[in-house]
Amino acid sequence: MKNAPLSLFVLTLCLAGCAASGPDHVYYNEDRGFFLTHPATVHQPPRLMDGSLVGYDNLVDFTNERTDSANRKTAYRWVEDTVLLRANDYKLGQHYEAIRLRFEADDPNAVFGLATSIRQLHPRADWYSNLSFLEGRAFEQLGLDTEAHKKYQDFLRYSARLLPGRHRGAWMADPGDSLYLLQRQYARNVLDGHMMEPPTLLPPCPPRFVYQPHQPGFPEGREFLNRKVLHLYPFLERNYGIQWGGGVQVAYRFTPSIMAFAEVSAGKQYQSFRMGLPLQLYQAPNDRFGIKFTPYLSFNTLDSLKTGNSPQRLTGHFFDGGLRLSMGYYLLPTLSIGAYGDYHLRNRQHPWISPEGLPIYTPNEVDVSLYYGFLENLAIKAGVKNEHLVVGLFMVGWELSWSLNKGRLIIRHSLD
């Protein structure tokens, strides 16, 4: 192509100018057949204003659009909005799974109605999934080649991945995009008049409920369960009911069901070391229901404790431990009920008695709350925590809530 090098140079300048921080480089991906800005952004490629992927055939159109000042405020990478949780995301996943089952039942006519329903739920489904390819195969099976070719052209022009991010069960449906790339190759061969064995249309991929990481009954996000990595969590806490302190928690996942953690925390008058072993006893395949059980042990020292209006010096140290059982169940795709019970060996009935004769303990805790997830890692929480009626936010194990009846701020962090 005679003007391709010049157009590519202009493309690079446009992309760098439109981005808040310029991309590392711009290159043409032969397997995909469109331009990318970075290997990590294969699902967020640059597009024309109409959503078309950028290839050599429309490169001049793209550079012309991006040099127009009226278009510069438009993001050059059209990113799918997956951060906001929608109640119909679950239904979206159901429709894709239904399409797969309709093909298996040799019922291509049913595909078109399901595709229409998908576009009503996700107007840009053609950009972020292989929906046009699925319709193309359905037309092809019905012997309607002209209509099939039109859908394959749309698939090559718009689609950047196999399944949309809003299909919450699709995060591992096509590792490395191998199936997606095979479908692009098949579509090109059909349009060029070449024969090729039709690829798999969709892998089994039922929808899932989107739980908040570490909410009662559930572990981390499912996409992290197989990663054996070390996590660091700094936190604040209110210890022994009166003392504020901070610390850091270190956690390591051995298997999808077993994780261990250790934490060190300290305040002005106390120090504490705690370790535990959260065990995922059950997690439903669609993530609707989960049960988690955690035994833990702690070693604590106290220098003083405020009784009344004056602090009293303390000496000695003591061990504590306990058990925590938590459960979670999704009533709706974005609404769940979670409950946990936290039992301490050194509780109100069985305190540690200091050499000075003061009873030291940590109250047992029972919490039953509703969680409304409106972002991927953020939920509104409302419920009962011991004697408190609480409302607040829950985010990746953090709880920031307000006691409505006691007028007290509650800050809590837990992986267990």
C-alpha positions in Angstrom: 0.0 0.0 0.0 1.7 3.2 -1.2 0.7 5.6 1.5 0.7 3.1 4.4 4.0 4.1 6.0 2.9 7.8 6.0 -0.5 7.0 7.3 1.0 4.7 10.0 3.2 7.6 11.1 0.2 10.0 11.3 -1.7 7.3 13.2 1.0 7.0 15.8 1.0 10.8 16.3 -2.8 10.9 16.6 -2.9 8.1 19.1 -0.1 9.7 21.2 -1.9 13.0 21.1 -5.3 11.7 22.1 -4.1 9.6 25.0 -3.5 11.0 28.5 -0.3 9.1 28.5 0.9 8.0 25.0 1.0 4.3 24.1 4.3 2.5 24.1 3.9 1.8 20.3 1.4 1.1 17.6 1.6 -2.0 15.5 -0.5 -4.1 13.1 -1.4 -7.5 14.4 -1.4 -9.9 11.4 -3.5 -12.6 13.2 -6.2 -10.2 14.2 -6.1 -8.1 11.2 -6.2 -4.7 12.9 -4.0 -2.2 14.8 -3.2 -2.4 18.5 -1.6 0.1 20.7 0.0 -2.4 23.1 0.0 -6.2 23.6 -2.0 -5.8 26.9 -4.8 -3.9 25.1 -5.9 -6.5 22.6 -9.5 -6.1 23.8 -9.4 -2.3 23.7 -8.1 -1.5 20.2 -8.4 1.9 18.5 -11.6 2.3 16.5 -13.2 4.7 14.0 -16.0 6.9 15.2 -18.5 4.3 13.9 -16.7 1.6 15.9 -14.8 0.0 13.1 -11.5 -1.6 13.9 -8.5 0.1 12.3 -6.8 -1.8 9.5 -4.8 -0.7 6.5 -8.0 -0.4 4.4 -9.4 2.4 6.6 -6.2 3.8 8.1 -6.5 7.1 6.2 -10.1 7.5 7.4 -9.0 7.0 11.0 -6.1 9.5 10.7 -8.5 12.0 9.2 -10.9 11.6 12.0 -8.3 12.0 14.6 -6.8 15.2 13.1 -10.3 16.7 13.3 -10.4 18.7 16.5 -14.1 17.8 16.9 -13.2 14.2 17.4 -10.2 14.6 19.7 -12.2 14.4 22.9 -13.5 10.9 22.0 -11.3 8.1 23.4 -9.4 6.3 20.7 -9.9 3.0 22.5 -13.5 2.2 23.0 -13.4 0.4 26.3 -16.3 -1.8 27.4 -17.8 -0.6 30.7 -17.5 -3.7 33.0 -16.9 -1.9 36.3 -20.5 -1.0 36.7 -22.6 -4.1 37.7 -25.9 -4.4 36.0 -28.8 -6.7 37.0 -29.1 -7.9 33.4 -25.5 -9.0 33.1 -26.5 -12.4 34.3 -29.3 -12.6 31.7 -26.7 -11.6 29.1 -24.6 -14.6 30.0 -27.7 -16.8 29.9 -28.5 -15.7 26.3 -24.9 -16.6 25.1 -25.1 -20.0 26.7 -28.6 -20.5 25.1 -27.1 -19.8 21.7 -24.5 -22.4 22.3 -27.1 -24.9 23.3 -29.3 -24.0 20.2 -26.5 -24.8 17.9 -25.9 -28.1 19.7 -29.6 -28.9 19.2 -29.3 -28.1 15.5 -31.7 -25.2 15.8 -30.0 -22.2 14.0 -33.3 -20.3 13.6 -33.4 -19.7 17.3 -30.1 -17.9 17.2 -31.5 -14.7 15.7 -34.1 -14.0 18.4 -31.4 -14.5 21.1 -29.0 -12.2 19.2 -31.7 -9.5 19.2 -32.2 -9.9 23.0 -28.4 -9.7 23.5 -28.2 -6.4 21.6 -31.1 -5.0 23.7 -29.1 -5.8 26.8 -25.7 -4.8 25.4 -26.0 -2.4 22.4 -22.3 -2.8 21.6 -22.2 -6.6 21.8 -21.0 -6.8 18.2 -17.8 -4.9 19.3 -17.0 -7.0 22.3 -18.1 -10.5 21.2 -18.4 -12.8 18.3 -22.2 -12.3 18.0 -22.0 -11.4 14.3 -20.0 -14.6 13.7 -22.6 -16.7 15.5 -25.4 -15.2 13.2 -23.1 -15.8 10.2 -22.8 -19.5 11.0 -26.6 -19.7 11.6 -27.2 -18.2 8.2 -24.6 -20.5 6.7 -26.3 -23.6 8.2 -29.6 -22.4 6.7 -28.0 -22.1 3.2 -28.3 -18.3 3.2 -24.8 -17.5 2.0 -25.4 -13.8 1.1 -26.6 -13.0 4.6 -23.8 -15.1 6.1 -21.2 -13.2 4.2 -22.6 -9.9 5.5 -22.4 -11.1 9.1 -18.8 -12.3 8.6 -17.9 -8.9 7.2 -19.4 -7.3 10.3 -17.6 -9.7 12.5 -14.2 -8.9 11.0 -15.0 -5.1 11.0 -16.2 -4.7 14.6 -15.4 -7.7 16.9 -12.4 -7.6 19.2 -13.0 -10.6 21.3 -15.0 -13.8 21.8 -17.3 -12.8 24.7 -18.0 -9.5 26.4 -16.7 -8.6 29.8 -20.2 -8.1 31.0 -20.7 -11.9 30.6 -19.4 -12.5 34.1 -18.6 -16.2 33.5 -16.5 -15.5 30.4 -13.2 -14.4 32.0 -11.5 -17.8 31.1 -13.6 -18.8 28.2 -10.9 -18.3 25.5 -7.4 -18.2 27.0 -5.1 -16.4 24.6 -8.0 -15.7 22.2 -7.2 -18.9 20.3 -10.8 -19.6 19.4 -11.5 -16.0 18.5 -8.5 -15.9 16.1 -9.6 -19.2 14.5 -13.0 -17.7 13.9 -11.5 -14.7 12.2 -9.5 -16.9 10.0 -12.6 -18.9 9.1 -14.6 -15.8 8.3 -11.8 -14.5 6.0 -11.6 -17.9 4.2 -15.3 -18.0 3.6 -15.3 -14.5 2.1 -12.3 -15.4 -0.1 -14.0 -18.6 -1.2 -11.7 -21.0 0.5 -12.8 -24.2 2.3 -12.1 -24.6 6.0 -13.4 -26.8 8.8 -15.8 -24.6 10.9 -14.4 -23.9 14.3 -16.1 -24.3 17.7 -18.7 -21.5 18.1 -18.7 -21.1 21.9 -17.2 -23.1 24.8 -19.5 -24.1 27.7 -19.7 -20.8 29.6 -22.7 -20.5 32.0 -23.2 -17.1 33.7 -22.0 -16.4 37.2 -23.1 -14.2 40.0 -20.6 -11.4 40.8 -19.7 -11.6 44.5 -17.6 -9.0 46.2 -14.1 -10.3 47.1 -14.0 -11.5 50.7 -17.6 -10.8 51.5 -19.1 -13.4 53.9 -19.0 -16.8 52.4 -16.7 -16.0 49.5 -13.0 -15.8 48.7 -11.2 -13.5 46.3 -12.5 -13.0 42.8 -12.6 -16.3 40.9 -10.1 -15.0 38.4 -7.4 -14.9 41.2 -8.1 -18.2 42.9 -5.5 -20.2 40.9 -2.7 -17.6 41.3 -0.2 -18.4 44.0 0.8 -14.9 44.8 1.5 -13.0 48.0 -1.0 -10.2 48.9 -0.2 -7.3 51.3 -3.2 -5.5 53.0 -2.5 -2.5 55.2 -5.4 -1.7 57.5 -6.8 0.3 60.4 -8.6 -1.2 63.4 -10.3 -0.4 66.6 -8.9 -2.9 69.1 -10.4 -3.9 72.5 -13.3 -1.5 71.8 -11.3 1.6 72.5 -7.9 1.7 71.0 -7.1 2.6 67.4 -4.2 1.1 65.6 -2.9 -0.1 62.3 -1.1 -3.0 60.8 -0.5 -5.1 57.7 -1.8 -8.5 56.7 0.1 -10.9 54.4 -1.9 -13.6 52.7 -0.9 -16.5 50.4 -3.2 -18.8 48.5 -2.1 -22.4 48.2 -5.1 -23.8 46.3 -8.4 -22.4 45.2 -9.9 -23.6 48.6 -7.0 -22.9 51.0 -5.3 -19.7 51.9 -3.2 -18.7 54.9 -2.7 -15.3 56.4 -0.6 -13.6 59.1 -0.9 -10.0 60.3 0.9 -7.7 62.7 -0.8 -4.7 64.2 0.0 -2.1 66.9 -1.5 0.9 68.6 -0.3 3.3 71.2 -0.8 0.8 74.0 -1.0 -2.6 72.4 0.7 -5.0 69.9 -0.8 -8.1 68.2 0.2 -10.9 65.9 -2.5 -13.1 64.4 -2.5 -15.9 61.9 -5.3 -17.9 60.4 -6.4 -20.4 57.7 -9.5 -19.5 55.8 -11.0 -22.6 54.3 -13.6 -22.4 51.4 -15.9 -25.3 52.4 -18.2 -24.7 49.5 -18.6 -22.4 46.5 -21.4 -23.0 44.0 -20.4 -23.4 40.4 -22.3 -20.3 39.5 -21.0 -18.4 42.6 -24.5 -18.0 44.0 -23.8 -19.6 47.4 -20.6 -19.9 49.5 -19.5 -21.2 52.9 -16.2 -20.3 54.5 -14.6 -21.4 57.8 -11.6 -19.9 59.5 -9.7 -21.0 62.6 -7.2 -18.4 63.9 -4.7 -17.8 66.7 -3.3 -14.5 68.1 -0.6 -13.3 70.5 -1.3 -10.0 72.2 0.4 -7.6 74.6 -1.2 -4.6 76.3 0.7 -1.7 78.0 -2.3 0.1 79.4 -6.0 0.2 79.2 -8.3 3.1 79.7 -10.9 2.5 82.4 -13.2 5.4 83.0 -11.3 8.5 82.2 -7.9 7.4 83.2 -5.5 4.8 81.7 -4.3 2.0 83.9 -0.9 0.3 83.4 -0.9 -3.3 82.5 1.7 -6.0 82.3 1.9 -9.4 80.7 0.7 -10.9 77.4 -1.8 -13.5 76.4 -2.9 -15.8 73.6 -6.3 -15.6 71.9 -7.9 -17.7 69.2 -11.2 -18.5 67.7 -13.3 -19.6 64.8 -15.3 -17.7 62.2 -18.0 -19.2 60.0 -19.5 -17.2 57.2 -22.1 -17.7 54.5 -23.3 -15.8 51.5 -26.2 -16.3 49.1 -27.3 -14.2 46.1 -31.0 -13.3 46.1 -30.6 -11.4 42.8 -27.6 -10.9 40.5 -26.6 -7.8 42.4 -28.1 -8.4 45.8 -27.0 -10.9 48.4 -27.4 -11.7 52.0 -24.2 -12.4 54.0 -23.8 -13.7 57.6 -20.9 -14.5 59.8 -20.3 -15.5 63.4 -16.9 -14.7 65.1 -16.2 -16.7 68.3 -13.2 -15.6 70.4 -11.7 -17.9 73.1 -11.1 -14.8 75.2 -14.6 -13.4 75.1 -16.8 -11.6 77.6 -17.6 -14.8 79.5 -14.0 -16.1 79.4 -11.6 -13.1 79.6 -7.9 -13.0 80.3 -7.3 -11.6 83.7 -4.2 -9.3 83.9 -1.8 -9.3 86.8 -3.6 -6.1 87.9 -6.9 -7.9 88.0 -8.5 -6.3 84.8 -10.5 -8.6 82.5 -9.4 -8.3 78.9 -11.4 -9.8 76.1 -12.7 -9.4 72.5 -16.5 -9.6 72.1 -17.9 -12.3 70.0 -19.5 -10.9 66.9 -22.6 -11.8 64.8 -23.4 -10.0 61.6 -26.3 -10.4 59.2 -26.4 -7.9 56.3 -27.6 -7.3 52.8 -25.0 -6.4 50.2 -25.9 -4.5 47.1 -23.0 -4.6 44.6 -23.1 -1.7 42.2 -19.4 -1.8 41.2 -17.1 -4.7 40.6 -15.3 -4.3 43.9 -17.7 -2.1 45.9 -21.0 -2.8 47.6 -23.5 -1.0 49.9 -24.0 -2.9 53.1 -26.9 -2.7 55.5 -27.7 -4.9 58.4 -27.2 -5.9 62.0 -23.8 -6.3 63.7 -24.2 -7.4 67.4 -26.2 -4.5 68.9 -25.5 -2.1 66.0 -27.8 -1.3 63.1 -25.2 -0.5 60.4 -25.2 1.0 56.9 -22.0 1.6 54.9 -19.7 0.4 52.2 -17.9 -2.9 51.7 -14.8 -3.1 49.4 -12.5 -6.1 49.1 -12.6 -7.1 52.7 -12.9 -3.5 54.0 -16.0 -2.4 55.9 -16.7 1.2 56.5 -20.0 1.6 58.1 -22.0 3.8 60.6 -23.9 2.5 63.6 -27.3 4.2 63.2 -28.4 3.5 66.8 -25.0 4.0 68.6 -23.7 6.9 66.4 -20.3 5.2 66.0 -18.0 4.7 63.0 -17.0 1.1 62.3 -13.9 0.3 60.3 -13.1 -3.3 59.8 -10.8 -5.3 57.5 -10.9 -9.1 57.2 -10.0 -11.9 54.7 -11.6 -14.5 56.9 
